[in-house]
Amino acid sequence: MPSEGPSLKDLFDQMRRGGEKGGGPGDIPRPGSSLFDRLATWSRRALIVLAIAVVVALVACYWWFHPSLSLQSMQIWTWIVGICLAALLVLSVLAARSVKSAKLFRRLMVIPAAPIVGFVVGLLLSQPFFPGNAERYASVLSTTDGVFEQDIEEVDYSEVPVIDRDSAILLGNRAMGSIPEYVSQFEIADTYSQINYQGRPVRVSPLVYADLFKWFSNRDSGIPAYVLVDMVTQEAKVVRLDEPILYSDSEPLARNVDRHVQLSYPSLMFDQKSFELDEDGHPWWVYPVQRRTIGTFGGTDIYAVVLVDACTGETDFYAVEEVPTWVDRAYPSDLLIEQYNWSGMYANGWLNSWLGQEGVVCTTPGTNGQLGYNYIAQGEDIYLYTGVTSVTADDSSVGFILVNQRTGESHFYPVAGATEASAMASAEGQLQNLRYQATYPILLNVAGQPTYFVSLKDDAGLVKMFAMINIEQYQSVATGSTVEECQEAYLSLLAADGLLSEQEAADASVTVEVSGTIATIAQAVVDGNSHFYVMLEGDETIYDFALPGLLEIVTYQPGDEIAFRCGEKTEEAATVTVADLL
């Protein structure tokens, strides 16, 4: 008769005894055994393999995420603190499970705890409330008073940007749509950096691969072009390159430009990059290099620039004083706004910034929760412009600042008047029946008068009209279908308001009187707007009459005598825009 097998109670007793004796590799782990218990039974070879795997994983993560190795970088401190917290957890578990070595494990916890304490101390030493730091924050950006009439050139209407970034994107997409072979493989990056290219304000943006599969198909040949939008003429074109762009944001692996430059300079901290062109139209990536000037993590400033050839990946390091003149954006816009706000907030100490707030100012806010600033082209450089207002957030400004984005040179102009948002509302109110939307203003010097200039767009994002608003008297608003027409109306308004004399307004006018007999007249529609093009007898110039501003032109026929004011003739211009009929 066969013997009975072990009962269920016998099996549990055997498992308990095996657990108390330590058990072998084939024993069933007792309930409650942890990962650390199992690791303790691994062989030395297995533990070495595990350690190698962990190191390889960390190296792979570093290559993929490429944080700066500077101890002033918050990215690397995120890694350090995370590793230290994991080490503290391991040591605390080991101390709890080992009576003999608990004291040693607790002592070892000092090692990972020290960097965490150092990180917290570094944060505290970097705060504005730490003694002496408020004055340091206030002096990161050195701003001096300027004279508006001397520092800002009088407006040249052939160089006034009439479109903003959103309109540039629309025009760029249109230009891209005219090249079918590109549309199927590439898209336009949302970079659209504003630069001064060959003396013209333009926005430029590279193409990117449409998706991962398009990258796989085109990675050997690279990105063939970039988009260039002239902000004055509104002309957009796709510029084909003789040598393709190989280093860009859309490269996922080794040729990713962020990864490439960070691994080339592992100890540097980089700020927001920009895409720019040299004077020959060659594409470059411009990487500002940060440093911390207050404590461990505070007072960010720029002290150098790394230029990356977008085609070859070659890099050059320049101190900020030695940056080539074609580089426009060594100092990122957001950083300049932050630096000026530090000076406006802490000029009279940290306590005053919260309690008395005597003399506390900040930059004017933008629209839709964005920072409020724009750009002005002066000579070879791009200047960041923004208004300055009190922290009480009223609708008036106490002045504005201009900051050279290549050198960081900053000037404040004490011109009290309307904020940019108020000026935009005034321009939209002037044409409220048309429901146009105003772009963020740019600053102009019109006959010595600080003036906001805005473009007015329809719901489709197309520029339809222009407006000029006097900063000091923002109820003085002039509009026009062309820049010249708007300028003439504005000068007349300034003379009527007593801000300019009649002679000063006439001297500031850039238009000339023309009269003659109409030889030919033709009509065309450009971007949804009607234009009449007129040629006079004995004159080869084509004169552009835009509607609806110059509606009376529809009453003229060939052979009629006509007199009007228009912009000055130049050899480069195919047509001349008419400002007003006489």
C-alpha positions as CSV (number, residue, x, y, z in Angstrom):
1,M,0.0,0.0,0.0
2,P,1.7,3.3,-1.0
3,S,2.8,5.7,1.7
4,E,1.0,9.0,2.1
5,G,2.8,12.1,0.8
6,P,3.8,15.0,3.1
7,S,1.0,17.0,4.4
8,L,0.6,20.8,3.6
9,K,1.7,21.5,7.2
10,D,5.0,19.6,6.6
11,L,5.7,21.6,3.5
12,F,5.4,24.9,5.3
13,D,7.6,23.7,8.1
14,Q,10.2,22.7,5.6
15,M,10.1,26.1,3.9
16,R,10.4,27.8,7.3
17,R,13.4,25.7,8.3
18,G,15.1,26.3,5.0
19,G,14.6,30.0,5.4
20,E,16.0,30.0,8.8
21,K,19.1,28.2,7.6
22,G,19.6,30.5,4.7
23,G,18.4,28.1,2.0
24,G,20.0,27.4,-1.4
25,P,19.5,28.9,-4.8
26,G,16.7,26.3,-5.5
27,D,14.8,27.0,-2.4
28,I,11.5,28.9,-2.6
29,P,12.1,32.5,-1.1
30,R,10.2,32.9,2.1
31,P,7.3,35.4,2.1
32,G,8.5,39.0,2.7
33,S,12.0,38.6,1.3
34,S,13.1,41.8,-0.5
35,L,15.2,42.7,-3.6
36,F,18.2,43.4,-1.3
37,D,17.9,39.8,0.1
38,R,18.0,38.3,-3.3
39,L,20.9,40.6,-4.4
40,A,22.9,39.3,-1.4
41,T,22.7,35.8,-2.8
42,W,24.1,36.8,-6.2
43,S,27.6,35.7,-7.2
44,R,30.4,38.3,-7.6
45,R,30.2,37.9,-11.4
46,A,26.5,38.7,-11.5
47,L,27.0,41.8,-9.3
48,I,29.8,43.0,-11.7
49,V,27.6,42.5,-14.7
50,L,24.8,44.5,-12.9
51,A,27.3,47.3,-12.0
52,I,28.4,47.5,-15.7
53,A,24.8,47.6,-16.9
54,V,24.1,50.5,-14.5
55,V,27.1,52.4,-15.7
56,V,26.2,51.8,-19.3
57,A,22.7,53.0,-18.7
58,L,24.0,56.2,-17.0
59,V,26.4,56.9,-19.9
60,A,23.5,56.4,-22.4
61,C,21.3,58.7,-20.4
62,Y,24.0,61.3,-20.3
63,W,24.5,61.1,-24.0
64,W,20.8,61.4,-24.7
65,F,20.0,64.2,-22.3
66,H,23.5,65.8,-22.4
67,P,23.2,68.0,-19.3
68,S,26.0,70.5,-18.6
69,L,28.6,69.2,-16.2
70,S,29.1,72.6,-14.6
71,L,28.3,72.7,-10.9
72,Q,26.4,75.9,-11.5
73,S,23.9,74.0,-13.7
74,M,20.6,73.1,-12.3
75,Q,20.4,70.2,-14.7
76,I,23.4,68.3,-13.3
77,W,22.3,69.0,-9.8
78,T,19.0,67.3,-10.6
79,W,21.0,64.2,-11.4
80,I,23.3,64.6,-8.4
81,V,20.4,65.0,-5.9
82,G,18.5,62.1,-7.5
83,I,21.5,59.8,-7.2
84,C,22.1,60.9,-3.6
85,L,18.5,60.3,-2.6
86,A,18.7,56.8,-4.0
87,A,21.9,56.1,-2.1
88,L,20.3,57.4,1.1
89,L,17.4,55.0,0.6
90,V,19.7,52.0,0.0
91,L,21.8,52.8,3.0
92,S,18.8,53.3,5.3
93,V,17.3,49.9,4.2
94,L,20.6,48.1,4.7
95,A,20.9,49.7,8.2
96,A,17.5,48.6,9.1
97,R,18.1,45.0,8.1
98,S,21.6,44.5,9.5
99,V,22.1,44.8,13.2
100,K,25.9,44.4,13.1
101,S,26.6,46.9,10.3
102,A,23.8,49.4,11.1
103,K,26.1,51.9,12.7
104,L,28.5,51.8,9.7
105,F,25.7,52.3,7.2
106,R,24.3,55.2,9.1
107,R,27.8,56.9,9.1
108,L,28.1,56.3,5.4
109,M,24.8,58.2,4.9
110,V,26.8,61.4,5.5
111,I,28.5,61.0,2.1
112,P,25.3,61.3,-0.1
113,A,23.7,63.7,2.3
114,A,26.6,66.2,2.0
115,P,25.8,67.2,-1.7
116,I,22.1,67.6,-0.9
117,V,23.0,70.0,1.9
118,G,25.4,71.8,-0.3
119,F,22.7,72.2,-3.0
120,V,20.3,73.7,-0.5
121,V,23.0,76.1,0.8
122,G,23.8,77.1,-2.7
123,L,20.2,77.9,-3.4
124,L,20.0,80.1,-0.3
125,L,23.2,81.9,-1.1
126,S,21.8,82.7,-4.5
127,Q,18.5,84.3,-3.3
128,P,17.9,88.1,-3.5
129,F,17.1,88.3,0.3
130,F,20.6,87.0,1.2
131,P,22.6,90.0,2.6
132,G,24.3,91.9,-0.3
133,N,22.6,90.0,-3.1
134,A,19.9,92.5,-4.0
135,E,22.6,95.1,-4.9
136,R,24.4,92.4,-7.0
137,Y,21.2,91.5,-8.9
138,A,20.5,95.2,-9.6
139,S,23.9,95.6,-11.2
140,V,24.0,92.5,-13.5
141,L,22.7,94.7,-16.4
142,S,24.2,98.1,-16.4
143,T,21.8,100.6,-17.8
144,T,22.6,104.3,-18.4
145,D,20.3,107.1,-19.4
146,G,20.2,108.0,-23.1
147,V,19.0,110.9,-25.3
148,F,16.3,109.8,-27.6
149,E,16.9,112.3,-30.4
150,Q,20.7,111.5,-30.5
151,D,20.7,107.8,-30.0
152,I,17.9,106.7,-32.2
153,E,18.2,107.5,-35.9
154,E,15.2,109.2,-37.6
155,V,13.1,106.8,-39.4
156,D,14.0,105.5,-42.9
157,Y,10.7,104.2,-44.3
158,S,12.5,101.9,-46.6
159,E,13.7,99.9,-43.6
160,V,10.6,99.9,-41.3
161,P,9.5,96.4,-40.5
162,V,5.8,96.1,-41.3
163,I,5.1,92.5,-40.3
164,D,5.5,90.6,-37.0
165,R,6.5,87.0,-36.4
166,D,3.0,85.6,-37.0
167,S,2.7,87.3,-40.4
168,A,6.2,86.1,-41.3
169,I,5.1,82.5,-40.5
170,L,2.1,82.9,-42.9
171,L,4.3,84.3,-45.7
172,G,6.9,81.6,-45.1
173,N,4.3,78.9,-45.4
174,R,3.1,80.4,-48.7
175,A,6.6,80.4,-50.1
176,M,7.2,76.8,-48.9
177,G,4.0,75.7,-50.7
178,S,5.4,76.8,-54.0
179,I,8.0,74.1,-53.9
180,P,6.2,70.7,-54.0
181,E,9.3,68.6,-53.6
182,Y,10.1,70.3,-50.3
183,V,6.5,70.2,-48.9
184,S,6.3,66.5,-49.1
185,Q,9.6,66.0,-47.1
186,F,10.2,69.1,-45.0
187,E,8.5,71.6,-42.8
188,I,9.6,75.1,-41.6
189,A,11.0,75.3,-38.1
190,D,9.2,77.7,-35.8
191,T,12.5,79.5,-35.1
192,Y,12.0,82.6,-37.2
193,S,14.9,84.6,-35.7
194,Q,14.8,88.3,-36.5
195,I,18.2,89.4,-37.7
196,N,19.8,92.3,-39.6
197,Y,20.9,90.7,-42.9
198,Q,22.8,92.8,-45.4
199,G,21.3,95.9,-43.9
200,R,17.7,94.6,-43.9
201,P,15.5,93.5,-41.0
202,V,14.5,89.9,-41.9
203,R,13.2,86.8,-40.2
204,V,15.0,83.5,-41.0
205,S,14.1,79.9,-40.2
206,P,15.6,76.6,-41.3
207,L,13.6,73.7,-42.8
208,V,13.2,70.5,-40.6
209,Y,12.4,66.9,-41.5
210,A,8.6,66.4,-41.6
211,D,8.8,63.3,-39.4
212,L,11.1,60.4,-38.4
213,F,10.5,58.5,-41.6
214,K,11.3,61.6,-43.7
215,W,14.5,62.0,-41.7
216,F,15.4,58.4,-42.4
217,S,14.9,59.0,-46.1
218,N,16.8,62.3,-46.3
219,R,19.4,62.1,-43.5
220,D,22.3,61.5,-46.0
221,S,21.5,64.5,-48.2
222,G,20.5,66.8,-45.2
223,I,18.3,69.9,-45.1
224,P,18.5,71.7,-48.5
225,A,17.2,75.2,-47.7
226,Y,16.0,77.9,-45.2
227,V,13.2,80.4,-45.4
228,L,13.9,84.1,-45.5
229,V,11.2,86.8,-45.0
230,D,11.9,90.4,-45.6
231,M,10.0,92.3,-42.9
232,V,9.8,95.5,-45.0
233,T,8.8,94.3,-48.4
234,Q,6.9,91.2,-47.1
235,E,8.7,89.1,-49.6
236,A,9.3,85.5,-48.6
237,K,11.5,83.1,-50.4
238,V,13.0,79.6,-49.9
239,V,16.8,79.9,-50.2
240,R,18.4,76.8,-51.6
241,L,21.9,76.0,-50.2
242,D,24.9,74.7,-52.1
243,E,25.9,72.8,-49.0
244,P,23.0,71.3,-47.0
245,I,22.3,71.8,-43.3
246,L,23.4,68.6,-41.5
247,Y,23.2,69.9,-37.8
248,S,19.7,70.9,-36.7
249,D,17.0,70.4,-34.0
250,S,15.3,67.8,-36.2
251,E,18.3,65.4,-36.2
252,P,17.5,62.8,-33.5
253,L,21.0,61.3,-33.0
254,A,24.6,62.4,-33.2
255,R,23.9,65.4,-35.5
256,N,21.3,66.9,-33.2
257,V,22.8,70.4,-32.9
258,D,22.1,70.7,-29.1
259,R,23.7,67.4,-28.4
260,H,26.6,68.1,-30.7
261,V,27.5,71.4,-29.1
262,Q,27.0,70.3,-25.5
263,L,29.1,67.2,-25.9
264,S,31.8,69.4,-27.6
265,Y,31.8,71.7,-24.6
266,P,30.6,69.5,-21.7
267,S,31.4,72.0,-18.9
268,L,29.6,75.0,-20.5
269,M,26.1,76.1,-19.8
270,F,24.2,77.3,-22.9
271,D,21.2,79.7,-23.1
272,Q,18.6,79.8,-25.8
273,K,20.2,79.5,-29.2
274,S,19.3,81.4,-32.4
275,F,19.5,80.6,-36.1
276,E,21.4,83.3,-38.0
277,L,23.1,84.1,-41.4
278,D,26.4,85.6,-42.0
279,E,26.7,88.3,-44.7
280,D,27.2,85.6,-47.4
281,G,23.9,83.9,-46.4
282,H,25.7,80.9,-44.8
283,P,23.6,79.4,-41.9
284,W,24.9,79.3,-38.3
285,W,23.6,78.4,-34.9
286,V,24.5,80.9,-32.2
287,Y,24.8,79.6,-28.6
288,P,25.1,82.1,-25.8
289,V,27.3,80.8,-22.9
290,Q,25.9,81.4,-19.4
291,R,27.7,82.1,-16.1
292,R,26.3,82.6,-12.6
293,T,27.5,85.8,-10.9
294,I,25.6,85.6,-7.6
295,G,26.0,82.6,-5.2
296,T,25.9,79.2,-7.0
297,F,22.8,79.6,-9.1
298,G,21.9,83.3,-9.3
299,G,22.6,86.3,-11.5
300,T,22.7,84.6,-14.9
301,D,24.8,86.5,-17.4
302,I,26.4,85.9,-20.8
303,Y,30.2,85.9,-21.2
304,A,30.8,84.1,-24.4
305,V,29.2,82.7,-27.6
306,V,29.8,79.4,-29.4
307,L,29.1,79.5,-33.2
308,V,28.1,76.3,-34.9
309,D,28.3,75.9,-38.6
310,A,24.9,74.4,-39.5
311,C,26.3,72.7,-42.5
312,T,29.6,71.2,-41.2
313,G,29.1,71.2,-37.4
314,E,32.4,73.1,-36.9
315,T,32.4,75.2,-33.8
316,D,34.1,78.4,-32.7
317,F,34.3,79.9,-29.2
318,Y,34.3,83.7,-28.8
319,A,34.3,85.9,-25.8
320,V,31.3,88.2,-26.0
321,E,33.5,91.2,-26.8
322,E,35.0,89.4,-29.8
323,V,31.8,88.1,-31.4
324,P,31.7,88.9,-35.2
325,T,29.6,91.9,-36.1
326,W,27.2,89.8,-38.2
327,V,26.0,88.0,-35.0
328,D,22.9,89.8,-33.8
329,R,21.7,87.8,-30.8
330,A,24.5,87.0,-28.3
331,Y,22.1,88.0,-25.4
332,P,18.7,86.2,-25.4
333,S,15.7,88.5,-25.2
334,D,14.1,86.8,-22.2
335,L,17.3,87.0,-20.2
336,L,17.7,90.7,-21.0
337,I,14.1,91.3,-19.8
338,E,14.8,89.4,-16.6
339,Q,18.1,91.3,-16.0
340,Y,16.4,94.7,-16.3
341,N,13.6,93.6,-14.0
342,W,16.2,92.7,-11.4
343,S,17.6,96.2,-11.6
344,G,14.1,97.7,-11.4
345,M,13.1,95.6,-8.5
346,Y,16.2,95.6,-6.3
347,A,17.9,99.0,-7.0
348,N,16.9,100.2,-3.5
349,G,17.3,96.9,-1.7
350,W,15.3,93.7,-1.3
351,L,13.1,94.9,1.6
352,N,12.0,98.0,-0.5
353,S,11.0,95.7,-3.3
354,W,8.3,94.2,-1.1
355,L,7.3,97.0,1.4
356,G,7.9,100.6,0.4
357,Q,8.4,99.8,-3.3
358,E,9.9,103.3,-3.8
359,G,11.2,103.6,-7.4
360,V,10.4,100.0,-8.2
361,V,9.7,99.5,-11.9
362,C,9.4,96.6,-14.4
363,T,9.1,96.1,-18.1
364,T,5.7,96.4,-19.6
365,P,3.8,93.1,-20.1
366,G,2.9,91.8,-23.6
367,T,-0.3,90.3,-24.9
368,N,-1.6,86.7,-24.3
369,G,0.6,86.3,-21.3
370,Q,3.8,86.8,-23.3
371,L,6.7,89.2,-22.4
372,G,6.3,92.6,-24.0
373,Y,9.2,93.5,-26.3
374,N,10.1,94.1,-29.9
375,Y,13.2,94.7,-32.0
376,I,14.8,97.7,-33.7
377,A,17.4,97.6,-36.4
378,Q,20.1,100.2,-35.9
379,G,23.2,100.1,-38.1
380,E,24.6,96.5,-38.0
381,D,22.8,95.5,-34.8
382,I,19.5,94.5,-33.4
383,Y,18.2,96.2,-30.3
384,L,15.6,94.9,-28.0
385,Y,13.0,97.4,-27.1
386,T,10.5,97.4,-24.3
387,G,8.6,99.9,-22.2
388,V,9.1,100.5,-18.5
389,T,6.2,100.9,-16.1
390,S,5.6,101.0,-12.3
391,V,4.9,97.8,-10.4
392,T,1.4,99.1,-9.8
393,A,0.6,97.9,-13.3
394,D,-1.1,101.0,-14.5
395,D,-1.6,101.9,-18.2
396,S,1.2,104.4,-18.4
397,S,5.0,104.0,-18.9
398,V,7.8,106.0,-17.3
399,G,10.1,105.4,-20.3
400,F,11.6,102.6,-22.3
401,I,14.9,100.7,-22.7
402,L,17.0,99.7,-25.7
403,V,19.5,96.9,-25.3
404,N,22.0,95.9,-27.9
405,Q,21.6,92.1,-28.3
406,R,25.2,91.6,-29.4
407,T,27.0,93.6,-26.8
408,G,24.5,93.9,-24.0
409,E,24.8,97.7,-23.9
410,S,21.6,99.0,-22.3
411,H,20.1,102.6,-22.3
412,F,17.0,104.0,-20.6
413,Y,15.0,106.8,-22.1
414,P,12.7,108.7,-19.7
415,V,9.7,109.3,-21.9
416,A,6.5,109.2,-20.0
417,G,3.4,108.1,-22.0
418,A,1.3,105.2,-23.0
419,T,2.2,101.5,-22.7
420,E,2.3,99.4,-25.8
421,A,-1.0,97.7,-24.9
422,S,-2.7,101.1,-24.7
423,A,-1.2,102.2,-28.0
424,M,-2.5,99.0,-29.7
425,A,-5.9,99.6,-28.3
426,S,-5.9,103.2,-29.6
427,A,-4.9,102.0,-33.1
428,E,-7.6,99.3,-33.1
429,G,-10.2,101.9,-31.8
430,Q,-9.4,104.2,-34.7
431,L,-10.6,101.6,-37.1
432,Q,-12.9,99.6,-34.9
433,N,-15.5,99.2,-37.7
434,L,-13.0,97.1,-39.6
435,R,-12.1,95.0,-36.6
436,Y,-8.4,94.9,-37.4
437,Q,-5.9,93.6,-34.9
438,A,-2.8,95.6,-34.1
439,T,0.7,94.0,-34.0
440,Y,3.0,94.7,-31.1
441,P,4.5,98.2,-31.6
442,I,8.0,99.1,-32.7
443,L,9.6,102.3,-31.7
444,L,10.4,105.0,-34.3
445,N,11.9,108.5,-34.2
446,V,9.6,110.6,-36.4
447,A,10.9,114.2,-36.5
448,G,12.3,113.8,-33.0
449,Q,9.1,112.5,-31.6
450,P,9.1,109.0,-30.0
451,T,6.4,107.2,-31.9
452,Y,4.8,103.7,-31.8
453,F,4.3,102.1,-35.2
454,V,1.9,99.2,-35.6
455,S,0.6,97.2,-38.5
456,L,-3.1,96.4,-38.6
457,K,-4.1,92.9,-39.7
458,D,-7.3,91.3,-40.7
459,D,-8.7,88.0,-39.4
460,A,-6.6,86.1,-42.0
461,G,-3.4,87.6,-40.6
462,L,-2.7,89.9,-43.6
463,V,-1.5,93.4,-43.1
464,K,-4.0,95.9,-44.3
465,M,-3.2,99.2,-42.8
466,F,-0.7,101.0,-40.6
467,A,-0.9,103.3,-37.6
468,M,1.4,105.7,-35.8
469,I,0.8,106.8,-32.2
470,N,2.6,109.5,-30.3
471,I,4.0,107.9,-27.1
472,E,3.5,111.0,-25.0
473,Q,0.1,111.8,-26.4
474,Y,-1.4,108.5,-27.4
475,Q,-4.7,110.0,-28.3
476,S,-2.9,111.3,-31.4
477,V,-3.3,108.4,-33.8
478,A,-2.8,108.5,-37.6
479,T,-3.5,105.7,-40.0
480,G,-2.9,104.9,-43.7
481,S,-3.0,102.2,-46.3
482,T,0.8,102.6,-46.9
483,V,3.6,103.5,-44.6
484,E,4.1,106.8,-46.5
485,E,0.5,107.7,-46.3
486,C,0.4,106.9,-42.6
487,Q,3.5,109.1,-42.1
488,E,2.1,112.1,-43.9
489,A,-1.1,111.8,-41.9
490,Y,0.9,111.6,-38.7
491,L,3.1,114.6,-39.5
492,S,0.0,116.6,-40.2
493,L,-1.5,115.5,-36.9
494,L,1.6,116.5,-35.0
495,A,1.5,119.9,-36.6
496,A,-2.2,120.3,-35.8
497,D,-1.6,119.3,-32.1
498,G,1.3,121.8,-31.8
499,L,4.0,119.1,-31.3
500,L,5.7,120.2,-34.6
501,S,5.6,123.4,-36.5
502,E,4.4,123.5,-40.1
503,Q,7.9,123.9,-41.3
504,E,9.2,121.0,-39.2
505,A,6.5,118.7,-40.5
506,A,7.3,119.7,-44.1
507,D,11.0,119.1,-43.5
508,A,10.3,115.7,-42.0
509,S,8.2,114.6,-45.0
510,V,9.9,112.0,-47.2
511,T,7.4,112.5,-50.0
512,V,7.8,114.7,-53.1
513,E,5.2,116.4,-55.3
514,V,4.7,114.9,-58.8
515,S,2.3,116.1,-61.5
516,G,1.8,115.3,-65.2
517,T,-0.5,113.7,-67.8
518,I,-1.6,110.1,-67.3
519,A,-0.2,107.9,-70.1
520,T,-1.5,104.5,-68.9
521,I,-3.5,103.3,-66.0
522,A,-4.1,99.7,-65.0
523,Q,-5.7,97.9,-62.1
524,A,-4.5,94.8,-60.1
525,V,-5.3,92.9,-56.9
526,V,-2.3,92.3,-54.6
527,D,-2.8,90.2,-51.5
528,G,-6.6,90.9,-51.6
529,N,-6.1,94.7,-52.0
530,S,-6.9,96.7,-55.1
531,H,-4.1,98.8,-56.6
532,F,-4.1,101.2,-59.6
533,Y,-0.7,101.6,-61.4
534,V,-0.2,104.8,-63.3
535,M,2.5,106.0,-65.7
536,L,2.9,109.6,-66.8
537,E,3.9,110.9,-70.1
538,G,7.7,111.3,-70.3
539,D,8.2,109.4,-67.0
540,E,9.1,105.7,-66.9
541,T,8.2,105.4,-63.2
542,I,5.3,103.3,-62.2
543,Y,3.2,104.9,-59.4
544,D,1.2,102.7,-57.1
545,F,-2.2,104.0,-55.9
546,A,-3.6,101.7,-53.1
547,L,-7.3,101.4,-52.4
548,P,-9.3,102.3,-50.4
549,G,-7.1,105.1,-49.2
550,L,-6.8,106.7,-52.6
551,L,-10.2,105.9,-53.9
552,E,-10.4,109.1,-56.1
553,I,-7.9,107.5,-58.6
554,V,-10.9,105.5,-60.1
555,T,-12.2,108.8,-61.6
556,Y,-9.0,109.4,-63.6
557,Q,-8.4,108.2,-67.3
558,P,-5.5,108.3,-69.6
559,G,-5.0,111.9,-70.8
560,D,-6.1,113.5,-67.5
561,E,-3.8,115.8,-65.6
562,I,-3.0,114.6,-62.1
563,A,-0.9,115.8,-59.1
564,F,0.0,113.7,-56.1
565,R,2.6,113.2,-53.4
566,C,4.7,110.0,-53.3
567,G,7.9,108.6,-51.9
568,E,11.2,109.5,-53.4
569,K,12.3,107.6,-56.5
570,T,15.1,105.1,-56.2
571,E,17.0,103.0,-58.7
572,E,16.2,99.8,-56.7
573,A,12.4,100.3,-56.6
574,A,10.3,99.1,-59.5
575,T,7.3,101.1,-58.3
576,V,6.8,104.2,-56.1
577,T,4.0,104.3,-53.6
578,V,1.7,107.3,-53.7
579,A,0.9,108.9,-50.4
580,D,-1.8,111.4,-51.3
581,L,-3.7,113.0,-54.2
582,L,-3.5,116.8,-54.5
